[in-house]
Amino acid sequence: MRPPSLAKSESLLNAEAAFKKHGGVLRMAEAVKAGIHRRTLYAMRDAGVIEQLSRGLYRLADAPPLGNPDLVTVALKVPQGVICLISALAYHELTTQIPHQVYVAVPRNSEPPRLDYPPVRPFRFERSAFGEGIETYTIDKVKVRIYSPEKTLADCFKYRNKLGLDTTVEALRLYKEHGKIDRPALLRAAKACRVAKVMRPYLEAVL
């Protein structure tokens, strides 16, 4: 029979290995599934081996700093969500604004995301609009779903009264400056969001 200290050491080593296998970040359910006992997880947290990013989400303390911890946290905690609007504009460098919340789209009939951190601003999208233009990016070894630049522009026109028309037009101008204009994708997104008529004069004037 192994001494308790040795058994504990092996459990911690196995737990750290499981974290490293998943890019240094695990949800509670994933940790338990990987064979990490809840007591071990809490002991690692209390000892400073891991840090708690949000409720039920942990990360190795000595892992490299996250480049975008807010997006990573939301992607892990709201796997059905898609980063949208101001947060998507910021990721695609289509705005001069610095988002103080993570804007995330969820299906119309889904439960609202519940996070203690970071602050989240959810938007419920209809099915046709929700499924259009989803792209997956790897950020800090985590898969993050973010709307394409074209879909984000269409969303901004749809929610222009909440975001401000100035923000939307600025995004369209920055999109043009980037020089990668995808007109078919813009038209598909505009149609999915039912803003084709609204967008048309701005597209003709700016693009």
Disulfide bonds with the S-S distance in Angstrom:
none
